Amino acid sequence: KVMSTLEKYNLSPDKINLEITETAVAYAQSVMRQNLDKLSGAGVSFSLDDYGTGYSNMRRMIQLPLKIVKLDKSFVDEQSNPKMWIAIQNTVKMLKDMNMEIVVEGIETQTMAKQFADLNCDYIQGYYYSKPIPQNDFIKFIEEAKISA
């Protein structure tokens, strides 16, 4: 379905990034793997959402054709714990060494944003920047940002 939709609208597969949840990876592995391989071979990229929420399996993560890993908000929530900060630093280093991009979810303060930017995380999201907003409000927000830039 994905490939036929791309063809129908003349879209390049390299412009598409599909997000899969860590828990979804644990189910129907052979079917999911076949689909991931086929789409990845066509140029579609994948993000792994909710990394670190309980189904983290290094072997599985290494085998998947992932471009982006989204660190779950639970990492950020406990980042003041020295042991968690060590885990975060090493997780970011490991993912960067595997040439993956990193999204950090749940950033709520400027201090948090700076800490994760200093770790070279590629994307930082959270209430510090904006709460979730409806599509029309987002479009208006982007248009206003263009005008003020």
DSSP file with accessible surface (Angstrom, degrees, kcal/mol):
  #  RESIDUE AA STRUCTURE BP1 BP2  ACC     N-H-->O    O-->H-N    N-H-->O    O-->H-N    TCO  KAPPA ALPHA  PHI   PSI    X-CA   Y-CA   Z-CA
    1    1 A K     >        0   0  213      0, 0.0     4,-2.1     0, 0.0     5,-0.2   0.000 360.0 360.0 360.0 -41.8    0.0    0.0    0.0
    2    2 A V  H  >  +     0   0   50      2,-0.2     4,-2.4     1,-0.2     5,-0.2   0.951 360.0  45.9 -61.6 -48.6    2.8    2.4    0.9
    3    3 A M  H  > S+     0   0   46      1,-0.2     4,-2.4     2,-0.2    -1,-0.2   0.908 112.7  49.6 -64.3 -40.7    4.6    1.9   -2.4
    4    4 A S  H  > S+     0   0   69      1,-0.2     4,-2.7     2,-0.2    -1,-0.2   0.885 110.6  51.0 -67.9 -34.2    1.4    2.2   -4.5
    5    5 A T  H  X S+     0   0   67     -4,-2.1     4,-2.0     2,-0.2    -2,-0.2   0.921 109.5  50.1 -66.9 -41.3    0.5    5.4   -2.7
    6    6 A L  H  <>S+     0   0   10     -4,-2.4     5,-2.8     1,-0.2     4,-0.3   0.922 113.7  45.7 -61.6 -44.2    4.0    6.8   -3.4
    7    7 A E  H ><5S+     0   0  147     -4,-2.4     3,-1.1     3,-0.2    -2,-0.2   0.919 109.3  55.3 -63.7 -44.7    3.6    5.9   -7.1
    8    8 A K  H 3<5S+     0   0  155     -4,-2.7    -1,-0.2     1,-0.3    -2,-0.2   0.886 118.4  33.4 -56.8 -41.9    0.1    7.3   -7.3
    9    9 A Y  T 3<5S-     0   0  142     -4,-2.0    -1,-0.3    -5,-0.1    -2,-0.2   0.290 109.2-119.9-100.9   9.8    1.2   10.7   -6.0
   10   10 A N  T < 5 +     0   0  152     -3,-1.1     2,-0.4    -4,-0.3    -3,-0.2   0.906  56.6 159.5  54.1  48.3    4.7   10.6   -7.6
   11   11 A L      < -     0   0   87     -5,-2.8    -1,-0.2    -6,-0.2    -2,-0.1  -0.839  42.9-120.4-103.5 141.9    6.5   10.9   -4.3
   12   12 A S    >   -     0   0   55     -2,-0.4     3,-2.1     1,-0.1     4,-0.2  -0.624  15.6-136.2 -79.2 131.2   10.1    9.9   -3.7
   13   13 A P  G >  S+     0   0   29      0, 0.0     3,-1.9     0, 0.0    32,-0.4   0.797 101.2  68.4 -58.3 -26.9   10.4    7.1   -1.0
   14   14 A D  G 3  S+     0   0   95      1,-0.3    29,-0.1    28,-0.2    30,-0.1   0.591  91.9  61.3 -72.9  -4.0   13.4    9.0    0.5
   15   15 A K  G <  S+     0   0  161     -3,-2.1     2,-0.4    29,-0.0    -1,-0.3   0.422  92.2  84.5 -94.5  -0.7   11.0   11.7    1.6
   16   16 A I    <   +     0   0   44     -3,-1.9    29,-2.4    27,-0.2     2,-0.4  -0.884  50.2 179.1-110.8 131.8    9.0    9.3    3.8
   17   17 A N  E     -a   45   0A  59     -2,-0.4     2,-0.4    27,-0.2    29,-0.2  -0.981  13.3-158.8-128.5 117.9    9.9    8.3    7.3
   18   18 A L  E     -a   46   0A  56     27,-2.6    29,-2.5    -2,-0.4     2,-0.5  -0.820   9.3-141.5 -99.4 136.5    7.6    5.8    9.0
   19   19 A E  E     -a   47   0A  97     -2,-0.4     2,-0.4    27,-0.2    29,-0.2  -0.836  16.8-173.2-101.1 129.9    7.5    5.6   12.8
   20   20 A I  E     -a   48   0A  23     27,-3.0    29,-3.5    -2,-0.5     2,-0.2  -0.926  22.3-123.1-118.4 147.0    7.2    2.3   14.5
   21   21 A T  E  >  -a   49   0A  47     -2,-0.4     4,-1.4    27,-0.2     3,-0.2  -0.608  18.1-123.5 -87.8 152.1    6.7    1.8   18.2
   22   22 A E  H  > S+     0   0    6     27,-1.3     4,-0.7    -2,-0.2     3,-0.2   0.876 112.9  53.0 -60.8 -36.6    9.1   -0.3   20.2
   23   23 A T  H >4 S+     0   0   53      1,-0.2     3,-0.8     2,-0.2     4,-0.4   0.873 103.7  56.6 -69.7 -33.0    6.2   -2.5   21.4
   24   24 A A  H >4 S+     0   0   34      1,-0.2     3,-1.4     2,-0.2    -1,-0.2   0.854  98.0  62.5 -65.9 -32.0    5.0   -3.1   17.8
   25   25 A V  H 3< S+     0   0    7     -4,-1.4    -1,-0.2     1,-0.3    -2,-0.2   0.812  94.8  62.3 -63.0 -26.8    8.4   -4.5   17.0
   26   26 A A  T << S+     0   0   24     -3,-0.8     2,-0.3    -4,-0.7     3,-0.3   0.690  98.1  67.1 -74.9 -16.2    7.9   -7.3   19.5
   27   27 A Y  S <  S+     0   0  143     -3,-1.4     5,-0.2    -4,-0.4     0, 0.0  -0.782 108.3   0.8-109.7 150.2    4.9   -8.7   17.6
   28   28 A A  S  > S+     0   0   73     -2,-0.3     4,-2.7     1,-0.1     5,-0.3   0.893  74.5 174.5  45.4  51.7    4.7  -10.4   14.2
   29   29 A Q  H  >  +     0   0   99     -3,-0.3     4,-2.9     1,-0.2     5,-0.2   0.870  68.1  50.0 -60.8 -41.9    8.4  -10.0   13.8
   30   30 A S  H  > S+     0   0   82      2,-0.2     4,-2.1     1,-0.2    -1,-0.2   0.931 114.8  43.5 -67.9 -41.4    8.8  -12.0   10.6
   31   31 A V  H  > S+     0   0   77      2,-0.2     4,-2.3     1,-0.2     5,-0.2   0.939 116.4  47.8 -66.9 -44.8    6.0  -10.1    8.8
   32   32 A M  H  X S+     0   0   41     -4,-2.7     4,-3.0     1,-0.2     5,-0.2   0.934 110.9  51.3 -61.5 -43.9    7.2   -6.8   10.1
   33   33 A R  H  X S+     0   0   81     -4,-2.9     4,-2.7    -5,-0.3     5,-0.2   0.909 108.9  50.7 -61.9 -41.5   10.8   -7.5    9.1
   34   34 A Q  H  X S+     0   0  128     -4,-2.1     4,-2.3    -5,-0.2    -1,-0.2   0.932 113.6  45.3 -61.0 -45.1    9.8   -8.4    5.6
   35   35 A N  H  X S+     0   0   87     -4,-2.3     4,-2.7     2,-0.2     5,-0.3   0.910 113.1  49.8 -66.1 -42.8    7.8   -5.2    5.2
   36   36 A L  H  X S+     0   0    7     -4,-3.0     4,-2.9    -5,-0.2     5,-0.2   0.923 112.3  47.9 -61.3 -44.5   10.6   -3.1    6.7
   37   37 A D  H  X S+     0   0   71     -4,-2.7     4,-2.6    -5,-0.2    -2,-0.2   0.919 112.9  48.1 -63.2 -43.5   13.2   -4.7    4.5
   38   38 A K  H  X S+     0   0  154     -4,-2.3     4,-1.1    -5,-0.2    -2,-0.2   0.947 117.1  41.1 -63.5 -48.1   11.1   -4.2    1.4
   39   39 A L  H  X>S+     0   0   24     -4,-2.7     5,-2.3     2,-0.2     4,-0.5   0.906 114.9  51.3 -68.5 -40.4   10.3   -0.5    2.1
   40   40 A S  H ><5S+     0   0   43     -4,-2.9     3,-1.5    -5,-0.3    -1,-0.2   0.916 106.9  54.3 -62.2 -41.8   13.8    0.2    3.3
   41   41 A G  H 3<5S+     0   0   72     -4,-2.6    -1,-0.2     1,-0.3    -2,-0.2   0.801 106.2  53.3 -61.2 -27.2   15.2   -1.2    0.1
   42   42 A A  H 3<5S-     0   0   40     -4,-1.1    -1,-0.3    -3,-0.3    -2,-0.2   0.544 129.2 -96.2 -85.1  -8.5   12.9    1.1   -1.8
   43   43 A G  T <<5S+     0   0   34     -3,-1.5     2,-0.2    -4,-0.5    -3,-0.2   0.403  78.0 136.9 111.4  -3.6   14.3    4.1    0.1
   44   44 A V      < -     0   0    3     -5,-2.3    -1,-0.4    -6,-0.1     2,-0.2  -0.572  41.6-146.7 -74.2 138.5   11.7    4.6    2.9
   45   45 A S  E     -a   17   0A  22    -29,-2.4   -27,-2.6   -32,-0.4     2,-0.4  -0.687   7.3-143.0-105.6 165.3   13.3    5.3    6.2
   46   46 A F  E     -ab  18  66A   4     19,-0.5    21,-3.1   -29,-0.2    22,-1.8  -0.957   7.0-157.9-131.9 146.5   12.1    4.3    9.7
   47   47 A S  E     -ab  19  68A   4    -29,-2.5   -27,-3.0    -2,-0.4     2,-0.6  -0.939  15.8-139.6-116.7 143.8   12.1    5.8   13.2
   48   48 A L  E     -ab  20  69A   7     20,-2.5    22,-3.2    -2,-0.4     3,-0.5  -0.913  23.5-157.4-103.5 115.8   11.8    3.8   16.4
   49   49 A D  E     +a   21   0A  19    -29,-3.5   -27,-1.3    -2,-0.6   -26,-0.1  -0.540  66.5  21.1 -89.8 158.3    9.4    5.5   18.8
   50   50 A D  E >  S-     0   0A  43      1,-0.2     3,-1.5    -2,-0.2    -1,-0.2   0.744  75.8-175.5  61.8  28.5    9.4    5.0   22.6
   51   51 A Y  E 3   + b   0  71A  11     19,-2.0    21,-2.2    -3,-0.5    -1,-0.2  -0.329  68.1  26.9 -58.1 130.7   12.9    3.7   22.8
   52   52 A G  T 3  S+     0   0   25     19,-0.1    -1,-0.2    22,-0.1    -2,-0.1   0.556  82.9 117.5  97.2  11.6   13.6    2.6   26.4
   53   53 A T  S <  S-     0   0   58     -3,-1.5    -2,-0.1    21,-0.0    -3,-0.0   0.326  96.3 -69.8 -97.8   9.2   10.1    1.8   27.5
   54   54 A G  S    S+     0   0   67     -4,-0.1    -3,-0.1   -32,-0.0    -4,-0.0   0.223 120.9  70.8 133.7 -19.8   10.5   -1.8   28.2
   55   55 A Y        +     0   0  103      2,-0.0     2,-0.2     0, 0.0    -4,-0.0   0.151  59.0 145.3-112.1  18.8   11.0   -3.8   25.0
   56   56 A S        +     0   0   54      4,-0.1     2,-0.4     3,-0.0     3,-0.1  -0.407  18.7 172.6 -60.9 122.0   14.5   -2.5   24.3
   57   57 A N     >  -     0   0   67     -2,-0.2     4,-2.7     1,-0.1     5,-0.2  -0.954  23.5-156.0-134.8 111.1   16.4   -5.3   22.7
   58   58 A M  H  > S+     0   0   88     -2,-0.4     4,-2.5     1,-0.2     5,-0.2   0.902  93.9  51.4 -56.7 -44.8   19.8   -4.4   21.3
   59   59 A R  H  > S+     0   0  178      1,-0.2     4,-1.8     2,-0.2    -1,-0.2   0.935 112.3  45.7 -60.4 -46.2   19.9   -7.3   18.9
   60   60 A R  H  > S+     0   0   47      1,-0.2     4,-1.4     2,-0.2    -1,-0.2   0.923 113.1  50.2 -62.9 -44.0   16.5   -6.4   17.4
   61   61 A M  H  < S+     0   0    5     -4,-2.7     5,-0.3     1,-0.2     3,-0.2   0.903 110.2  50.2 -63.7 -38.9   17.4   -2.7   17.3
   62   62 A I  H  < S+     0   0  106     -4,-2.5    -1,-0.2    -5,-0.2    -2,-0.2   0.872 110.5  50.2 -67.2 -34.7   20.6   -3.4   15.5
   63   63 A Q  H  < S+     0   0   86     -4,-1.8    -1,-0.2    -5,-0.2    -2,-0.2   0.741  92.9  89.8 -78.5 -22.4   18.9   -5.6   12.9
   64   64 A L  S  < S-     0   0   18     -4,-1.4     2,-2.2    -3,-0.2   -31,-0.0  -0.491  85.5-119.4 -78.0 146.1   16.2   -3.1   12.0
   65   65 A P        +     0   0   33      0, 0.0   -19,-0.5     0, 0.0     2,-0.3  -0.423  54.0 166.1 -81.0  67.9   16.8   -0.7    9.2
   66   66 A L  E     +b   46   0A  21     -2,-2.2   -19,-0.2    -5,-0.3     3,-0.1  -0.651  29.7 173.8 -92.0 142.5   16.4    2.4   11.5
   67   67 A K  E    S+     0   0A  92    -21,-3.1    34,-3.1     1,-0.3     2,-0.4   0.698  74.4  31.3-105.2 -37.3   17.4    5.9   10.7
   68   68 A I  E     -bc  47 101A  19    -22,-1.8   -20,-2.5    32,-0.2     2,-0.4  -0.971  59.5-163.5-129.8 139.7   16.0    7.7   13.8
   69   69 A V  E     -bc  48 102A   0     32,-2.5    34,-2.3    -2,-0.4     2,-0.7  -0.992  12.8-149.9-121.7 128.4   15.5    6.6   17.4
   70   70 A K  E     - c   0 103A  23    -22,-3.2   -19,-2.0    -2,-0.4     2,-0.4  -0.883  13.5-139.6-100.1 113.8   13.2    8.6   19.6
   71   71 A L  E     -bc  51 104A   0     32,-3.1    34,-1.8    -2,-0.7   -19,-0.1  -0.608  28.9-114.5 -72.5 126.0   14.3    8.5   23.3
   72   72 A D    >>  -     0   0   28    -21,-2.2     3,-2.0    -2,-0.4     4,-0.8  -0.210  19.0-113.6 -62.2 150.7   11.2    8.1   25.4
   73   73 A K  H 3> S+     0   0   73      1,-0.3     4,-2.8     2,-0.2     5,-0.2   0.765 111.1  75.0 -55.4 -25.9   10.2   10.9   27.7
   74   74 A S  H 3> S+     0   0   39      1,-0.2     4,-1.1     2,-0.2    -1,-0.3   0.826  91.0  56.3 -61.3 -29.3   11.0    8.6   30.7
   75   75 A F  H <4 S+     0   0   20     -3,-2.0     3,-0.4     2,-0.2    -1,-0.2   0.943 110.9  43.1 -62.3 -47.7   14.7    9.2   30.0
   76   76 A V  H >< S+     0   0    1     -4,-0.8     3,-1.6    29,-0.3     4,-0.3   0.895 106.7  60.8 -66.4 -41.0   14.2   12.9   30.3
   77   77 A D  H 3< S+     0   0   90     -4,-2.8     3,-0.2     1,-0.3    -1,-0.2   0.796 115.2  34.3 -58.4 -29.5   12.0   12.6   33.4
   78   78 A E  T >< S+     0   0   99     -4,-1.1     3,-2.2    -3,-0.4     6,-0.3   0.216  80.8 115.0-110.3  15.7   14.8   10.9   35.3
   79   79 A Q  T <   +     0   0   27     -3,-1.6     6,-0.2     1,-0.3    -1,-0.1   0.704  68.6  65.4 -65.5 -16.1   17.7   12.7   33.8
   80   80 A S  T 3  S+     0   0  109     -4,-0.3    -1,-0.3    -3,-0.2    -2,-0.1   0.688  80.2  94.6 -78.0 -13.7   18.6   14.3   37.2
   81   81 A N  S <> S-     0   0   68     -3,-2.2     4,-2.6     1,-0.2     3,-0.3  -0.650  78.3-140.2 -74.8 121.3   19.4   10.8   38.5
   82   82 A P  H  > S+     0   0   98      0, 0.0     4,-1.9     0, 0.0    -1,-0.2   0.868 101.2  50.5 -55.0 -37.8   23.2   10.4   38.1
   83   83 A K  H  > S+     0   0  171      2,-0.2     4,-2.2     1,-0.2     5,-0.1   0.906 110.8  48.8 -67.7 -40.0   22.8    6.8   37.0
   84   84 A M  H  > S+     0   0   37     -6,-0.3     4,-3.0    -3,-0.3    -1,-0.2   0.911 108.1  54.3 -65.2 -39.7   20.2    7.7   34.4
   85   85 A W  H  X S+     0   0   53     -4,-2.6     4,-2.7    -7,-0.2    -2,-0.2   0.911 108.0  49.9 -62.9 -38.1   22.3   10.6   33.1
   86   86 A I  H  X S+     0   0   96     -4,-1.9     4,-2.4    -5,-0.2     5,-0.2   0.934 111.8  48.5 -62.7 -44.3   25.2    8.0   32.5
   87   87 A A  H  X S+     0   0   40     -4,-2.2     4,-2.5     1,-0.2    -2,-0.2   0.916 111.9  49.4 -62.6 -41.4   22.7    5.7   30.7
   88   88 A I  H  X S+     0   0    0     -4,-3.0     4,-2.8     2,-0.2     5,-0.3   0.950 110.9  48.9 -62.7 -49.7   21.5    8.6   28.6
   89   89 A Q  H  X S+     0   0   79     -4,-2.7     4,-2.3     1,-0.2    -1,-0.2   0.918 115.5  43.8 -57.2 -45.3   25.0    9.7   27.6
   90   90 A N  H  X S+     0   0   95     -4,-2.4     4,-2.6     2,-0.2    -1,-0.2   0.862 112.2  52.4 -72.2 -33.8   26.0    6.2   26.7
   91   91 A T  H  X S+     0   0   20     -4,-2.5     4,-2.7    -5,-0.2     5,-0.2   0.940 111.1  47.4 -65.1 -45.6   22.8    5.5   24.8
   92   92 A V  H  X S+     0   0    4     -4,-2.8     4,-2.7     2,-0.2     5,-0.2   0.942 113.2  48.6 -61.2 -45.0   23.3    8.7   22.8
   93   93 A K  H  X S+     0   0  115     -4,-2.3     4,-2.7    -5,-0.3    -2,-0.2   0.936 111.8  49.6 -60.8 -45.3   26.9    7.8   22.0
   94   94 A M  H  X S+     0   0   51     -4,-2.6     4,-1.2     1,-0.2    -2,-0.2   0.939 113.0  45.8 -59.9 -47.9   26.0    4.3   21.0
   95   95 A L  H  <>S+     0   0    0     -4,-2.7     5,-2.4     1,-0.2     3,-0.3   0.903 113.5  49.3 -64.6 -40.8   23.2    5.5   18.7
   96   96 A K  H ><5S+     0   0   62     -4,-2.7     3,-2.0     1,-0.2    -1,-0.2   0.908 107.2  55.1 -64.2 -40.8   25.5    8.1   17.1
   97   97 A D  H 3<5S+     0   0  103     -4,-2.7    -1,-0.2     1,-0.3    -2,-0.2   0.773 105.9  53.0 -63.4 -24.5   28.2    5.6   16.6
   98   98 A M  T 3<5S-     0   0   61     -4,-1.2    -1,-0.3    -3,-0.3    -2,-0.2   0.234 120.4-113.4 -92.1  12.4   25.7    3.5   14.7
   99   99 A N  T < 5 +     0   0  151     -3,-2.0     2,-0.3     1,-0.2    -3,-0.2   0.840  68.2 144.1  59.8  36.5   25.0    6.6   12.5
  100  100 A M      < -     0   0   16     -5,-2.4     2,-0.3    -6,-0.1   -32,-0.2  -0.795  48.7-125.6-102.3 149.7   21.4    7.0   13.8
  101  101 A E  E     -c   68   0A  48    -34,-3.1   -32,-2.5    -2,-0.3     2,-0.4  -0.643  25.5-140.9 -88.3 153.5   19.7   10.3   14.4
  102  102 A I  E     -c   69   0A   0     -2,-0.3    21,-2.4   -34,-0.2    20,-0.8  -0.963  14.9-168.9-125.7 131.5   18.2   10.9   17.8
  103  103 A V  E     -cd  70 123A  11    -34,-2.3   -32,-3.1    -2,-0.4     2,-0.5  -0.965  12.4-154.6-110.8 131.3   15.0   12.6   18.8
  104  104 A V  E     -cd  71 124A   0     19,-2.4    21,-2.7    -2,-0.5     3,-0.3  -0.941  12.3-156.4-107.4 125.2   14.6   13.4   22.5
  105  105 A E        +     0   0   23    -34,-1.8   -29,-0.3    -2,-0.5    21,-0.2  -0.701  63.3  33.7 -98.8 150.3   11.0   13.6   23.7
  106  106 A G        +     0   0   10     -2,-0.3     2,-0.4     1,-0.2    20,-0.3   0.684  62.9 163.6  89.0  21.5    9.6   15.5   26.7
  107  107 A I        +     0   0    0     18,-2.4    21,-2.5    -3,-0.3    22,-0.4  -0.594   1.9 165.2 -76.4 126.0   11.9   18.5   26.9
  108  108 A E        +     0   0   97     -2,-0.4     2,-0.3    19,-0.2    -1,-0.2   0.538  52.7  43.7-120.0 -11.7   10.2   21.1   29.1
  109  109 A T  S  > S-     0   0   64      1,-0.1     4,-2.2    20,-0.0     5,-0.1  -0.923  75.6-117.5-135.1 162.2   12.9   23.7   30.0
  110  110 A Q  H  > S+     0   0  138     -2,-0.3     4,-2.6     1,-0.2     5,-0.2   0.886 116.1  56.1 -63.5 -38.1   15.7   25.6   28.4
  111  111 A T  H  > S+     0   0   97      1,-0.2     4,-2.5     2,-0.2    -1,-0.2   0.932 108.1  47.0 -60.5 -45.5   18.2   23.8   30.6
  112  112 A M  H  > S+     0   0   23      2,-0.2     4,-2.2     1,-0.2     5,-0.3   0.921 110.8  52.4 -61.7 -44.1   17.0   20.4   29.5
  113  113 A A  H  X S+     0   0    6     -4,-2.2     4,-2.4     1,-0.2    -2,-0.2   0.927 111.1  47.1 -59.2 -43.5   17.1   21.6   25.8
  114  114 A K  H  X S+     0   0  124     -4,-2.6     4,-2.8     1,-0.2    -1,-0.2   0.917 108.8  54.3 -65.8 -42.1   20.7   22.7   26.3
  115  115 A Q  H  X S+     0   0   63     -4,-2.5     4,-0.7     1,-0.2    -1,-0.2   0.921 114.5  40.0 -58.8 -44.3   21.8   19.5   28.0
  116  116 A F  H  <>S+     0   0    0     -4,-2.2     5,-1.9     2,-0.2     3,-0.3   0.840 113.2  53.9 -78.1 -29.7   20.5   17.3   25.2
  117  117 A A  H ><5S+     0   0   46     -4,-2.4     3,-1.9    -5,-0.3    -2,-0.2   0.909 105.2  55.4 -65.8 -39.5   21.7   19.7   22.5
  118  118 A D  H 3<5S+     0   0  100     -4,-2.8    -1,-0.2     1,-0.3    -2,-0.2   0.750 101.9  57.1 -64.6 -22.9   25.2   19.5   24.1
  119  119 A L  T 3<5S-     0   0   34     -4,-0.7    -1,-0.3    -3,-0.3    -2,-0.2   0.440 119.7-114.2 -83.6  -0.2   24.9   15.7   23.7
  120  120 A N  T < 5 +     0   0  115     -3,-1.9    -3,-0.2     1,-0.2   -18,-0.2   0.803  51.7 171.4  69.5  32.5   24.4   16.3   19.9
  121  121 A C      < -     0   0   13     -5,-1.9    -1,-0.2     1,-0.1   -18,-0.1  -0.516  30.0-140.7 -67.2 141.2   20.9   15.0   19.8
  122  122 A D  S    S+     0   0   65    -20,-0.8     2,-0.4     1,-0.2   -19,-0.2   0.848  78.5  22.7 -77.4 -36.9   19.5   15.8   16.4
  123  123 A Y  E     -d  103   0A 121    -21,-2.4   -19,-2.4     2,-0.0     2,-0.5  -0.998  61.8-166.3-136.5 137.8   16.0   16.8   17.3
  124  124 A I  E     +d  104   0A  35     -2,-0.4     2,-0.3   -21,-0.2   -19,-0.2  -0.989  15.3 174.4-126.9 123.7   14.6   18.0   20.6
  125  125 A Q        +     0   0   84    -21,-2.7   -18,-2.4    -2,-0.5     2,-0.3  -0.938  18.4  96.8-130.9 153.4   10.8   18.1   21.1
  126  126 A G  S >> S-     0   0   16     -2,-0.3     4,-2.0   -20,-0.3     3,-1.7  -0.904  80.9 -56.0 156.6-179.4    8.6   18.9   24.0
  127  127 A Y  T 34 S+     0   0  130     -2,-0.3   -19,-0.2     1,-0.3     4,-0.2   0.701 116.4  75.8 -61.7 -21.5    6.4   21.5   25.7
  128  128 A Y  T 34 S+     0   0   92    -21,-2.5    -1,-0.3     1,-0.2   -20,-0.1   0.897 110.8  28.0 -56.8 -36.0    9.4   23.8   26.0
  129  129 A Y  T <4 S-     0   0  120     -3,-1.7     2,-0.3   -22,-0.4    -2,-0.2   0.864 137.5 -34.7 -91.9 -44.6    8.9   24.5   22.3
  130  130 A S     <  -     0   0   53     -4,-2.0    -1,-0.3     3,-0.0    -4,-0.2  -0.881  49.0-117.6-174.4 146.5    5.2   23.9   21.9
  131  131 A K        -     0   0  131     -2,-0.3    -5,-0.0    -4,-0.2    -4,-0.0  -0.475  61.8 -75.2 -78.1 160.4    2.3   21.8   23.2
  132  132 A P        -     0   0  112      0, 0.0    -1,-0.1     0, 0.0    -5,-0.0  -0.359  60.9-170.8 -57.1 136.5    0.6   19.7   20.6
  133  133 A I        -     0   0   69     -3,-0.1     5,-0.1     2,-0.0    -3,-0.0  -0.952  26.4 -93.4-132.1 153.9   -1.6   21.9   18.4
  134  134 A P     >  -     0   0   83      0, 0.0     4,-2.3     0, 0.0     3,-0.3  -0.214  43.2-105.1 -62.5 157.6   -4.2   21.2   15.8
  135  135 A Q  H  > S+     0   0  148      1,-0.2     4,-2.6     2,-0.2     5,-0.2   0.882 118.8  50.0 -52.5 -48.2   -3.1   21.1   12.1
  136  136 A N  H  > S+     0   0  126      1,-0.2     4,-2.2     2,-0.2    -1,-0.2   0.890 111.2  49.3 -63.7 -38.4   -4.5   24.6   11.2
  137  137 A D  H  > S+     0   0   87     -3,-0.3     4,-2.5     2,-0.2    -1,-0.2   0.875 110.0  52.4 -66.6 -36.2   -2.9   26.2   14.2
  138  138 A F  H  X S+     0   0  106     -4,-2.3     4,-2.6     2,-0.2     5,-0.2   0.934 108.6  49.6 -64.5 -44.7    0.4   24.5   13.3
  139  139 A I  H  X S+     0   0   68     -4,-2.6     4,-2.6     1,-0.2    -2,-0.2   0.933 112.4  47.9 -60.5 -44.3    0.2   25.9    9.7
  140  140 A K  H  X S+     0   0  119     -4,-2.2     4,-2.5     1,-0.2    -1,-0.2   0.918 110.3  52.6 -61.5 -43.5   -0.5   29.4   11.1
  141  141 A F  H  X S+     0   0  105     -4,-2.5     4,-2.0     1,-0.2    -2,-0.2   0.924 111.1  46.3 -57.8 -45.9    2.4   29.0   13.5
  142  142 A I  H  X S+     0   0   61     -4,-2.6     4,-2.1     2,-0.2    -1,-0.2   0.913 111.6  51.3 -65.7 -43.5    4.8   28.1   10.7
  143  143 A E  H  X S+     0   0  109     -4,-2.6     4,-1.8    -5,-0.2    -2,-0.2   0.917 111.0  47.9 -60.8 -42.3    3.5   31.0    8.4
  144  144 A E  H  X S+     0   0  104     -4,-2.5     4,-2.1     1,-0.2    -1,-0.2   0.874 109.0  54.2 -66.6 -35.4    4.0   33.5   11.2
  145  145 A A  H  X S+     0   0   45     -4,-2.0     4,-1.0    -5,-0.2    -1,-0.2   0.887 106.9  51.7 -64.8 -38.1    7.5   32.1   11.9
  146  146 A K  H  < S+     0   0  153     -4,-2.1     3,-0.3     2,-0.2    -1,-0.2   0.902 109.5  50.0 -63.4 -41.2    8.4   32.6    8.2
  147  147 A I  H  < S+     0   0  145     -4,-1.8    -2,-0.2     1,-0.2    -1,-0.2   0.914 113.2  44.5 -66.3 -41.1    7.2   36.2    8.4
  148  148 A S  H  <        0   0  104     -4,-2.1    -1,-0.2    -5,-0.1    -2,-0.2   0.622 360.0 360.0 -80.8 -11.0    9.3   37.0   11.5
  149  149 A A     <        0   0  118     -4,-1.0    -3,-0.1    -3,-0.3    -4,-0.0  -0.109 360.0 360.0 -80.6 360.0   12.4   35.2   10.2
